[in-house]
Each structure stands twice: as C-alpha cells, then as structure tokens.
C-alpha cells in the first residue's frame, strides 16, 4: 500500500475504528519512538543523515521484527517523500516498470519518492541491475530491506550505490520496553508472573513484532478479569512457542556453524555444546553437523590427537545407526572430545603450502632414482638407479631426496609440541639430522 492511496475503510472514515493488530497500533509515529536501534538513529549514521538533509539510498540489514519497515515509513514522512512499497517476493518486471514510471512523473511534479523494497535479496541479479540507472538519476530514494547478508545476496554495483545499515536483534531491555508500551496502550499489566514474563521475552527471540503478537495472545486469552498471574508452565500452554530464527539455507546456517567451529577450535566445550544445541533446535541436518565435526578434526586437531578423526567418524556412524534423538548424543560427545583435544593446524597449513608450490612448479617429474623401471629402456635412462630401500637402511631411514630435480627441499609440515605431535616433532628432527649427515638435505 502506497502513501496517499485510500482504502475502503479510509474512504468511509472507519480506518481509525477498524480492528487492527496490537503490533500495528503500537507502531512508532516518530523516529524517536523506535526502540533498540539507537546506534543508527539519534546520533547514529541515519540520524545524522536526516538532520543534514542528505539522505541517500540505503540497505537495511537485520533480523525480522527489528523495525526496518517502520523506519523506512518514518523516513518518508520526515523527508516529505511519497512512500512506495514493493515486496520482492510478489513483484515482477512489470511492477518495477510501473513504479519507475510513476516515480518519474512524480518528480516532474516536484515531489520525490522513497521506494521501499522488502526482501530485496529475493530479486535476481538482472532485476537488481534495473534499479541502478534510476538510483543514479535520483528518480527515487531507494531503501531496501533484507534479512540476509548483503555481501552474498546483492549485486556489488547495487551495494556501491547504497549504504548498508545493520539493524540489531532487540535485546531484553528493548523487548521489556516494548512490553511496557503494550501495557500502557492496553491500560493494564500483562497477567503473568516475573518468571513467565522472562519466558515470554525469551520466546520472542529478539523479534519485537513477535513479542507484541505473543503479548496480544495473552491479553486476549486471559481477559481483563484474571484472578492471578499465570506462571511459565501456563504461559507455555497458552501461546505457541516460536521457533528460533534460523534459516538452514541462509545466513543463520553459516553463522551458527561458524560459532560451533570456532568454539571447538577455541577449546570451549560449553560454548560448543550451546551452539550445537542451537543448531539442533533450529532443525539443522545432523549429518551436516557430523560432516563439519570431521572437518574440525582434520583441520584444527590433526595429528595432535589422531583419535579425534576416529571419534568424529564414529559419531557420524552412530547417528546413522541410531537416528534422532539418540544419535544426537553421539554428536554431542564428539563435540566435547574435539573441543577438549590438543589443537594443531600444522597438517592443514602444510597441505595448503604444498598445494601452492605444486601449482607453481608445474609438471616436473619425480627424481629418476625413485621411479620404477619395468623396461630395459627405462633402466638405461637411469630410472630406479641408486634407489635406497629404506627398510634395509639403519633405522629404516635412507634420507634420500624425494623432491623433483630443480625444486629445493621444502618444509611444509611443522608439528607443534602439543599432544601426539610432540612425538612426531622429535622424529622429524632426528631424521633431519640423519638426512643432513648423508647429504640428502
């Protein structure tokens, strides 16, 4: 609905008395009333842009229920621009052309347009490119809203023409302020005890609109004649608990697996278990988690504890065998094992370094002395000549060179002194001394 377009209720003068959700009735009427985004408003970047009268195209990035649409509407009011809203989910090329033409006509009449595009990341690349010339010509001021990371979902050309402003998930203080605003509007306290009130805020999961909707459910269900505040258990039975905000295919997915991986790497089993539980609660595929645990075992633990890979693979097999929910305990056990294991990325870093040198050195052949010679010609060419069979050497170590001719000996793998790698390090140092004495360095 665009600003200035009358609905049937408005035409009949009934808009103010028509039933409206509590969240709509509590929608802020000024930017000062917006809760939880002080870092953007007031003395923040958006507040400064408004006061300077230099509002440019912006992208609002943040989770649902944090005020992105509300702030866009208020910006149109404070700058006296026509507010035009599009949903990328419901709009196509024809809708875009129509909006562009209307904005051009409006500008010729001396009035600007604020074009608000909800879920802008849903537009494909070509559709996003369609905005660029109109943004440059100043036909409209574009405000896009997205719950997904703009770096991954929006064209670089579009991002270069707009400032990305991050809306924060509402914290408990902001949600409490919203509850108090709802109570003031209703003229009564929410009929819940302190524990249930805290539970209600937790159910909202940082979503202000979600919290108000939950509060409205309580107000309507309990009525005005509640004899006693309801407790947490009664509240849980009264309202349907909202699922955590977690999109398995998008940004939340990558944020949580990153948190799990870094908690394991940081040897914090408690934090690792928390993020693991969050992913389970969000409906993540347990086998995806199992694969990532295997990756952690080889990337961050390696030979510091060779059993880490065995534990991770065993957890995957256990989940395959048991299924959910019993199999989730196996993944939790592997998570604790990996988090408490000694850490080393030496093998991971060594392979990366070896890969770089392998690409730079091209297709050099191995040295002839380590090549097999199944034919007479190959023997005549020196294949296999002077090869030392390590098992026949003292200590089962010959110290020969195995790098291609023309490539100096490299040291990719540098084991740490942690866990099993301490023993590996001692072996390598001993072999390096033997190699140097035998001229293989």
N, C-alpha and C positions, 0 to 999 in steps of 0.2 A: 504494500500500500504506500503510495507516494503522498508526501505532504501536500495538503490542499485538495486531495480527492475525497469527496464526501461519500460516506457510506449511507445505507438506508436509514440506520439509526441516527446518524448525524443530521440527515435531511429532515427527519421527523422530530428532531430536537430531543431524542431519547438517549443519546450516547452516554450522558452522564449517569443515567439511572439504569442502563443495561447491565446485566450481570457480567462481572469481569473477575478474572483470577486475582488472588491476593498479590501475586508477584507483579502483575500489571498495574494494580492500584498503588503499589509501593515503588514503582519505577521512579528514579530520581528526576526532579524537574530542573535542576541546575547541576553544573559540573561540580560544585562544592558539595553536593549531596552524594556523590559517587563514593562508595566505600571500598577500601582495600587497594586502591591504585594511586596512592599518594606519590609514588616515585615518578609517575607520569604527569599527574595534574598538580595544581598548586605551583610549587617551584620546580616541578619536573619539566621535561622537554616539551610536552604537549601544552602545559600551562604557559610556558614562555612563548611558544608559537602563537597561541591565541592572543596573549597580551600584545605581542608585537604586530599582530595583524598579518602575519606571514605564514599562514597555514598551507603546507604543501601536501602532496599525495603521501599517504602512509599505509602501512600494513599493520593491522592489529593481530598479534600472535599470542594466543593463550588458550587455556582450557575452557570448557563450557561454563556458563554462569558466572563470568568474571566482569561483565559489563561492557563488552565490546560493542554490541548493537546500541546500547543505551548511550554510550559516549559519542558514537557516530551521530545519533539523532540530536544530541545536545550541541555538538559542534555545528551542525547545520543551523540550529536556532541562534547560537551566539554569533555566527558569522552572517546570518540572514541569507543563507543559501537555500535553494529548493532541495528538499531531501528526496532522493530517488533510491529505492532499494531493489536489488536483484539478488536472487539466490542462484548460485552456480549449479545447483542440483536441478532446478526447474527451468532454467533459461537456456535458450539456444541462440544460434546466429541471428535469427530474425528478431528476437528480443533485443539483442545487442544493437542491431542497426536502428531499431525504433528508438531506443534510449539515446543513442548518439545523435540522431536527427532532432529529437526533442530538446536535447541539451544545446545544440547549435541554435535552434530557433529561440530558445530562452535567452541565450547570450545576446542575440541580436536585439532582444527587447530590453537588454540592460540588466538581466538577472542571472546570477551564476547558479551552478548545480553542484551539489555534493552527491556523488554516486557511491552508495554503499553496496559492496558486493560480499554477501555472506558466503562462507565456504569457498573462497576464491580459488583455493587449490584444486577444486573439482573441475575447473575449466582446463581444457587441454592446452598444449603449447601454442597452437595456432590461434585459439580464442584469446589467450593471454596477450599474444602479439597484437591482436586487433585493438587493444587499448592504447598502445604506445603512441601513435600519432596524435590521438585526441588528448592524451595527457600532456604531450609537448606543446600542443596548440592552446592549452588552457581552456578547452571547451567545458571541462568539468574538473572538479577536485575529486580524486579517487581515494576512497577509504576501503581497503579490503580487510576481511576478517578471516582468520584461519586457525584451526586447532593443530595444524601440522607444521613441522619445521619448514619455514620458507626457503631455507638454503637448499632443501631437497625437492620441494614441490613447486617452486615458482621459477619462471624464466629469469636468467641473470639480467636480461635487458629490462624487465619489469622491476626487479629489485634495485637496479641502478637509478631508477627514476622515483623511488619511494623510500621513505624512512621506515624501518621496521621497529615497532614499539611493542615491547613484551608486557602482556597483562599477566599478573601473578595470580596463582591459585590463592583464594581467600584463606587467610589463617584463622585460628579460632577466635581471636579478638574481633576480627572483621565480621565473622559469622554471628558472634554474640551481639554485636551492634545491630546487625540485620534483624535478629530475633527481637531485640528491644524495640526496633522501629515497627515491626509487625504487631507487637503487643500494644504499643501506643496507638496504632491505627485501629486495632480491634477494641481498645478500651478495656483490656483485661490481660492478666498474666496467662502465659501458656500453662495449662493444667498438668504440669509434670514436675517431679521432684528433681533435685540437683543432678543425681546420677543419670536420670533419663534425659535431662536437658543436655548433658555432656554427650550422651549416646546419640542424641539427635544431631548434634553438631558433627559428630564423627561420621554419621550416615551420609551427611551432605558431601563429604569428601572434597571440600574446597569449592563447591558449586553453590553460589548464593541463590540462584533461582531454584535449585533443587531443595535447598534448605527451606525457603519460603513455601514451596509446594508441600513439603512434609509438614511444616507447621500448620498450614491450612487444613491438611488432612486431620491433624489432631484437633484443631478448633472445631471443625465440622462434626467429627466423630464424637467428641466428648460433650459438646454443647456448653451452654453457659451455666448449667446447674451442677457442675461436677462437685461431688461431695468431698473428694480427697484427691491430691495429686497422684497421677499414675506413675508407676515405677518403670525401670528399664525393661523388665520382662513383659509388662503390659504394653509398653510402647512398641516393642518388637513385634508383638502380636497384632498391634493396631495398624502399623504402617509397614509397607513392604520395603525391606531394606534395599537400598540402591546398590547395584554392583559397582565396584571400584572403576574409576575411569581408566580404561586400559584397552587399547586397540592392538590386537595381536599382529596386525599387519602394518602398523604405522609407528609413529614416534614413540608412544608409550612402550611398545615392544622393545625398541632399541635402548631406551633409557633404562629400563629395568634390568635387561640382561647386562648392560654396561655396569650398572650398580652391583649386580651379583658378581661379575667377573672381577671388578676392582676390589670388592670386599674380600674375595678369596685371595687375590694377589697380595692384598694388604694384611693377610693372616688374621682376619677378624671373623671368626666363625659365627658370632652372634649376629652381626650385620648381614653376613652372607645368608644365614637362615631366614632372616627377616625378608630379604629381597626374594629369596626362593619361595617363601610363603605368599608374598605379594603376587608373584607370577602364577602360582597355583590358583590363588583366589581369582585372578583375572581370566582364568581359563586357558592359560598357555599350554601348548602341546608338551607334555612331559618328555617326549623323546627328543624334542628340540633342545630342552634343557640338558638332557643326557648328552647330546652331541657337544654342547658347549662345555660341559664338565670335562669331556675327553680333551677338548681343545685346551682348556686351562691346565690339565695335567701335563700336556706336552710342551705348552708354551711357557708356563710360569713355574713349573716344578722340575720337569725333565729328569735328569739323572741325579738330582739332589735326593730324590726318593723314587726309584724306578717302580715301586709298588703303586704309586699314585695312578698311573695309567691302568694298571690292573684293577684298582678299586673303581675307577670311573667306568671302565668297560663292564665290570661285574655289576655295577649299579644299573647300567643300561639293560643288561641281560635279565637282571632281577625284575626290573619294571616290565619288560617284555613278557616275563613269565607270570608275574602276579597281577599286573594291571593296576587300576586305581580303585581304592585309595591306598592299598597296602604297599604297592610298589613305590609310592612317593617317599616312603620312609627310607628305602634304599638310596634314592637320590639325595635325601637329606643327609644320610650317613656319609655318602661320598663327598658331599659339600663340606661337611665338618672335617673329613680327612684331608681334603685338598687345602682347606684354609689353615689347618694346623701343621701341614707338612713343611719341611725346609724348602726354600724357594731358590730357583735358579732359572734364568732365561738364557743360559750360556749356549745350549744346543740350538735354541731358536735364533739367537743372534748369529751363531756360527753358520747356520744354513743360509740366512739372508746374505751374509758376507760372501759365502761360497757361490751363491747364485749370481751376485753382481760380477765376480771375477770370471765365472763361467761364461756369462754373456759377453764380457769384454774380450776374452781370449779366443772366441770363435770356435773353430772345429779342429783344434790341434789334436794330433794322435797321441795316445799314451806312449811313454818311452818304450823302445823296442824290447828291452830286457824283460818287460812284464807281459809281452804279447805271446800268445801261443803260436807255435809253428807247425801246423799239421801238414805242410807241403815242403818239398825239397827247396823250392824257390824261396819260400819264406825263411827257411833256415839259412839259405845263402845270403839273404838280405839282413840277417842278424837278429831276426825275431827270436826271442827267448834266450839269447846269448847272455851268459853271466848272471842269469837269474838265480838268486839265492832263496832256497826253500826255507821259510822261516822256522818251520818245525825242526829242521836239522841244525839250526843255529843255537848258540848258547842263550839260554833264557827265552828261546823261541822268538827271537827278535833279530832281524838282519840289519835294520837301519838303512835299507836301500831307499832311493828316491822313487816316488810314485807319481810325481807331477809331470806334465808334458815337458819336453825339451823346450827351452825358451821361456818357461814360466818359473820364476823363483819360488822357492818353498814358501808357503803361506801358513800362517797360524790363524785359523778361523775360530777354533774352539778353545776358549779359555775357561776352564771349570772354576767354580767358586770353591771356597773351603767349607761349604755347608753340606751337611748330610753325606750321602754316599759319594758326592763329587770330591770330597776331601781325599778319598782313596784314589779316585780317578786322576786327580791332580798329581798325586805322588807318583803314579805310574808314568804319566806323561813326562814329568820332569826327569825321571830315571831313564826313560827311553831317549829323551832329547840329549842327555849326556852321552849315551852309548852311540847315538847317531853322529854326534859331533866327533867322537873319537874315531869312528870308522869312516869319516869323510862323507857321510850321507846328507849333511846339513846343506 
